Amino acid sequence: MSKKEKKKVNKSILSIDLYKRKSILFHYNFLPFLLIFGYLLFAYYTEEINNISTVVDNTVTTAKTDNSIDVNDDSASSSDEKSKDGSEIIELNVHMFLLGLTLCLYVVSNLFNLWSVDYKCFNSLQKVKNIKDAQFVKVTPSSHIGSKEICEIRYRPALTNNERDQEEYSIEFQKRKLVYNQDRKTFEKVKFAIPTNVHQLITLTGYQSPEEIEYIKMKYGQNQFDVPIPAFLTLYKEQAIAPFFVFQVFCVLLWCLEDYIIYCLFTLFLLLIFEATIVKSRLKNLQTLREMSSKPSFLIYVYRQYSWKQINSTELLPGDIVSIGRSQNEASNIVPCDLLLLSGGCVVNEAMLTGESTPHHKEAIEDKKSNPHQEIDLKNDKNHILYSGTQIVQHETSNEKLANISKAPDRGCIAYVLSTGFNTNQGRLMRTIWFSSERVTANNKESFLFIMFLLAFGIAASVYIYIHGKIDPRQTQYKLLLRCIMVITSVVPPELPMELSMAVNSSLISLIKLGIYCTEPFRIPFAGKVDICCFDKTGTLTTDDLILQGVAYCPKKFILDINDISSSSNTTNTTSSNSSSSSTNPSTSTVNDENLIAPQYLSDQIQFILAGCHSLVIMDSKLVGDPMESAAIKAIPWICKGDKTTHQKKPWTIEIAHRYHFSSQLKRMSTVCKLINTNSQSSTFWSFTKGAPEVMKPFFSDDSIPADYDQLYRKYSKQGSRVIALGFKKLDSNLNPSQLKAFSREDIESSLTFSGFLVFDCPLKPDSKTLIDMLTFSSHMIVMITGDNSLTACHVAKQLGFMKQPKGTLILEKQRGWVPIEDDNGQIELDTTNAESLLRLSKEYDLCVSGETLELISESAVLSKYLYLIKVFARVSPDQKQIILSNMKTNGFNTLMAGDGTNDVGALKQAHVGVAILNRGEYRPYQEAPSFRQLLKQQQQQLQQQQQQLRMKKLQASRQNLNPNAIPPLNTGTTTTTPNTTNSPSEMLQQQMNQLQADMEPQMVKLGDASIAAPFTSKSSSLIPVTHIIRQGRCTLVTTFQMYKILALNSLIMAYSSSALYIDAIKLGDTQATLGGLLVACCFLFISNGKPLSGLANRKPSSNLFSPYMFSSILLQFFLHLACLIYIKDLATTRQQAQEFDDDLDSPFKATLVNSAVFLIRIAMQIATFAVNYKGHPFMQSLRENKPLLYVLSSIWGLCILLSMEAIPYLNETFELVPFPDTQFQLHLIGTIVFDLVGAWIIEKICSKILPS
């Protein structure tokens, strides 16, 4: 195990390192700079003293000079002194320049302490090995889960004599406490003392002493979410020291030294306003987070020191015993922390946590006391856990009390506190929203390498300037170095993080309008790179509304004869029959088979299984829960009165005494029921079991199971039906409730009597086929990952059209290898040592692998990298789903997983893009917000209507006054609204504009909108939101890449145009720089607002920033721009009058022909880069469709042509342009502008066609 692996804390933290403070003398940015400052100051003053001495010596020498020396010699000496003095001044300027540069580097080195955690550790801290020597730790989280932090170590000595109370070293990272483990030598999450088995839980006594309570409170803290909101200025200071902002301000200061005062003030104003909007948005998100986290506190009963007492819910501690239940106080119906039910039962709504609105029934762990030494598994025992933030809808108190705890005074359910605060599931979701929602920045490897690529050109240009400047005697060293630095900085695009943030925010807003909520915005560009789309089947590709077709191959003794059927029909309650699904009639069954019998035509024993083996509950007089169980109950003439009782208008009543809930690992469910005959008042006990046919087979008695059992259920599975095997067993009638609970699950499920196969039809969602067709067309691989049967899954895959190989489908079996669905007797051996055989098979057959045989491929060193060739994974557990997604990611595929928010949590988290589909019905589509002009038109129409109504009312009143005998108009019940009783049109307009502005800002995702399972949550049962996410991802990815190209080309154009001007001692005017910057800023404002097209393209966008296409396109376009720039500059130089040249760059700006021509060609080139490199189709709106950007680009490019033609002299004067010599020069300038645009467009098209991206 590597050193890094040893320090790994959990999935969210990669490593934790120990540090202590260094003495300031040993800081790397203190002593070296102190020595450099000292040396430069010494050199400066030494040079100054030498200069003074030289002046004195020269004065003395001059006085002693012979008067016979002629005037020419005096002139020569004077000239030499002047030259020497000039040289000395230059040297003095260099020393001052070096002092200033050193000061800047010192400031930057201190800023690096704030920018980089690694640099701060290197500079100011010293790594140590012993925790007792450490004062700080550096925490390195996993990618996109926050950033590195330096956390202070908190030391607490042992305060009590309790053996558990030992000295403690702890830190707080992302609102979670981590404690140092002395044995493992690393920090770990706080461990909660949870009993290991059922017996320990049901014999708990709660906290018994004040000292123990105080210790636990000190260890775990209070049960609340603390979200501090800093002041505006505090956050603004944090933004103001960000690297790119400091770099932008540094560039502004450099331009100030070149006398661009208006341009600098304008740029600085824009920067400050942008950062202020970012701070305002962050404060708004923090406020939203605080509102979400402010759990209502209430009084709750807790069992401490051998008695029940009331405390505030914020004072709950892990390990407390509490009473929880439904009450009149709505606040107390919210579960305050994660609880494990010890006694009683609850129905809870987990929509706030998972996004799913279907209530869930939770049962007590005491139901497992038949096996007291069974270990507690919180991952698989979710059915016993109440999660923080969920709402209690119903509760039921147990009649039996726990061993050491009396019944609660409020008759609530008894529960054990598992975790509190940010350690709960709700706290985990909140931390995900908080720490994963940072704005997307340019701080990644690709951006860094791209900037380095641009810097190479900037350095080349500055070297060119320096070489020419050294030859030119007019240039001083100070100004030469300053201009070299300005050229280098000009190639680094300071707008990059701003533009990336705008692109992602635009996508976030668009997704929210479509009812899709994202908790991790950094994943949006990943959606544009997706290679494989994985889907769950039930509830995702197929509907939740299952249709019961009937019971197949039910033993004849359980089928009623014709007389019994008539009798049953006559005695069946009409209301109950109407509630049954019409699809249960054999004549309407989609599966045409005489062996299918509708459940109401079966004997009581079969109906007992359907009525007694379920986990449904009654909510608002409706049956809610698993759709399959709902369909089964509705198909029989039984009335469900609650989660514990099912009653029929016959003499039978079923009470569910105990449930063994369905689990994805066991793939079956069982109940123990009390069957009461109301006529004879007798009762018997039965056990009912249902589950996957292949799993249930060993539990049936040999004399009841058919010989062709496997062929029977496979027959229906091949037709796409969901098949459930049924079984029952009659128990001893004299059992009491305690004896029943003493039975183990193995006893209940042994020697069952086979009762037939329950056959359900799983209709596809209306848009499933459309979605798969769209994804297949758009070059995505489609994979189904389901817990359903292999044959059923393959049938659905064929219906959807992503299983269509000519030779059919192969299913992998452990013993026989690959077995064709069409020919159960055929087989092809699996070769785990030869990948070629698997590749060959995938080209001829569609492949299906079950959870049982998954390890044959996933654990093979040769075949594991080819797991993507499998089209269907069936009968896989949630953990296996996660393994499949992890394997695909490891082998370089970008994955998308769509499923529900409960069973697919691991897979949704593992995928690059996880989409939780919440089956809440159709989401109402967002209505596009009206424009300002449309709002004005609407208000004008409303005002006209109000005025018309007012005139009609006055007219009626006047007529009534003229004719007193007239009958007054009848009151129709409608109220006429007058302007006095409504808001004025201007107020209504302002309200709608405020709403429009709110829609333009990205909102923080709220609890209930997001699912803890996935970074993307769709509140529609439709699958089309998957395409919306991919379309937005592709649009964001393309926008990001085109932004890189445009910024790179504009930076290079600016750098080399500045170089051309500097060499000839020419510069732009302040007004030119300001107006040019304003025009380009308008283009950047609109380019990130491109919308994706309504359909998916048949190819994926480029995901490689350093592709041959990207490099070739940038370089060729740049060389074209450079050639045009040099041509115009040389043309202007030859036509410029000699008197227009100014040898001094430091003199006030004076417009010249070269300056004017270069300014115009540079603006035209920058506009050309926007127009040419805007990608448009097939991933986003074309330039013609993006009207705002089109109008801005056309206007600015047309302005350049207009200025070149001198059509409006006043406009040329505003831009500080000199008159052009003649029409021929104007034509050359316009022709070059047009040639540059057309040539760049041709280069871009050729590169995109012939070069790989």
Secondary structure, DSSP 8 states (H G I E B T S, - for coil): --HHHHH--BTTEEEEEEEEE--GGG-TTTHHHHHHHHHHHHHHHHHHHHHHHHHHHHHHHHHHS-TTS-HHHHHHHHHHHHHHHHHHHHHHHHHHHHHHHHHHHHHHHHHHHHH-HHHHHHHHEEE-S-TTT-SEEEEEE-TTS---EEEE-EEE---SS-TT---EEEEEETTEEEEEETTTTEEEE------SBHHHHHT---B--HHHHHHHHHHH--SS-------HHHHHHHHHTSHHHHHHHHHHHHHHHTT-HHHHHHHHHHHHHHHHHHHHHHHHHHHHHHHHH-----EEEEEETTEEEEEEGGG--TT-EEEE---S-GGGGB--SEEEEEESEEEEE-HHHHS--S-EEEE-GGGGTTSTT-B--TTT-GGGEE-TT-EEEEEE--SS--SS----TT--EEEEEEE-GGGSHHHHHHHHHHHT-----S-SHHHHHHHHHHHHHHHHHHHHHHHHHHH-TT--HHHHHHHHHHHHHHTS-TTHHHHHHHHHHHHHHHHHHTTEEES-GGGHHHHTT--EEEE-TBTTTB-S--EEEEEES--GGGB--HHHHHHHHHHS-HHHHHHS-GGGSGGG-SS--TTEE-GGGB-HHHHHHHHHS---EEETTEEES-HHHHHHHHTTT-EE-SSSEEE-SSSEEEEEEEEE---TTT-EEEEEEEEEETTTTEEEEEEEEEE-HHHHGGGB-TTTS-TTHHHHHHHHHHTT-EEEEEEEEE--TT--HHHHHHS-HHHHTSSBEEEEEEEEE--B-TTHHHHHHHHHHTT-EEEEE-SS-HHHHHHHHHHHTS---TT-EEEEETTTEEEESS-TT--B---TT-HHHHHHHHHHSEEEEETTTHHHHHT-TTTGGGGGG-SEEES--HHHHHHHHHHHHHTT--EEEEE-TTTTHHHHHHSSEEEEE--SS----------HHHHHHHHHHHHHHHHHHHHHHHHHHHHHHH-TTS------S-----GGGS--HHHHHHHHHHHHHHHTS-----BTTB-TT-SEEESSS-SHHHHHHHHHHHHHHHHHHHHHHHHHHHHHHHHHHHHHHHHTT----HHHHHHHHHHHHHHHHHHTT--B-SS--SS-----TT-HHHHHHHHHHHHHHHHHHHHHHHHHHHHS-GGG--S-TTS-----HHHHHHHHHHHHHHHHHHHHH---TTTB--TTT-HHHHHHHHHHHHHHHHHHHTSSHHHHHHTT----S-HHHHHHHHHHHHHHHHHHHHHHHHHHHHS--
